[in-house]
Amino acid sequence: MARTIAQAEEEYTAVRAAYLKALNAESYGVGGRSVSRPRSSDLRKQMDQLAEEIARLEGSGIKVVAVTPIG
């Protein structure tokens, strides 16, 4: 099943949030536990790919510009 624009935009938003967090720290430790985040460069690449997919999806099919109510 093909992805919708909404699905691609939702994933883009999640990846962008992770990217912004990764810019602050790649990994850190608290109380003997450590957390590693994906590298910011990997997330940036994924963001670029998703942006291209969204642009491609927006450019295909019928695009509704305006709707006039009847009644």
C-alpha positions as CSV (number, residue, x, y, z in Angstrom):
1,M,0.0,0.0,0.0
2,A,1.3,3.4,-0.9
3,R,2.0,6.0,1.8
4,T,-0.1,9.1,2.0
5,I,1.1,12.6,2.3
6,A,-0.2,12.7,5.9
7,Q,1.8,9.6,6.8
8,A,5.0,11.0,5.3
9,E,4.5,14.3,7.0
10,E,3.9,12.6,10.3
11,E,7.1,10.6,10.0
12,Y,9.0,13.8,8.9
13,T,7.8,15.6,12.1
14,A,9.0,12.7,14.3
15,V,12.4,12.5,12.6
16,R,12.8,16.3,12.8
17,A,12.1,16.2,16.5
18,A,14.7,13.4,17.0
19,Y,17.2,15.4,14.8
20,L,16.8,18.5,17.0
21,K,17.4,16.4,20.1
22,A,20.4,14.8,18.6
23,L,22.0,18.1,17.9
24,N,22.2,18.7,21.6
25,A,23.8,15.3,22.5
26,E,24.6,12.1,20.7
27,S,24.6,10.1,23.9
28,Y,24.5,10.6,27.6
29,G,24.4,8.6,30.9
30,V,22.2,8.9,34.0
31,G,22.4,6.7,37.1
32,G,24.5,4.0,35.4
33,R,22.3,3.8,32.3
34,S,23.2,5.2,29.0
35,V,21.1,6.4,26.1
36,S,22.4,6.6,22.6
37,R,20.6,8.6,19.9
38,P,21.0,8.1,16.2
39,R,23.7,10.3,14.7
40,S,22.3,13.7,13.7
41,S,23.8,13.3,10.2
42,D,21.8,10.1,9.7
43,L,18.6,11.8,10.9
44,R,19.3,14.8,8.5
45,K,19.6,12.4,5.6
46,Q,16.3,10.7,6.5
47,M,14.7,14.1,6.8
48,D,15.9,15.1,3.3
49,Q,14.6,11.8,1.9
50,L,11.2,12.3,3.5
51,A,11.0,15.9,2.3
52,E,11.6,14.6,-1.3
53,E,8.9,12.0,-0.8
54,I,6.4,14.5,0.4
55,A,7.2,16.8,-2.5
56,R,6.7,13.9,-4.9
57,L,3.4,12.9,-3.3
58,E,2.1,16.5,-3.4
59,G,3.0,16.8,-7.1
60,S,1.1,13.7,-8.1
61,G,-2.6,13.1,-8.6
62,I,-5.4,15.6,-8.2
63,K,-4.7,18.6,-6.0
64,V,-7.7,20.4,-4.5
65,V,-7.1,24.1,-4.5
66,A,-10.5,25.4,-3.3
67,V,-13.9,24.1,-2.5
68,T,-17.1,25.9,-3.0
69,P,-20.0,24.9,-0.7
70,I,-23.3,24.2,-2.4
71,G,-26.5,24.9,-0.6
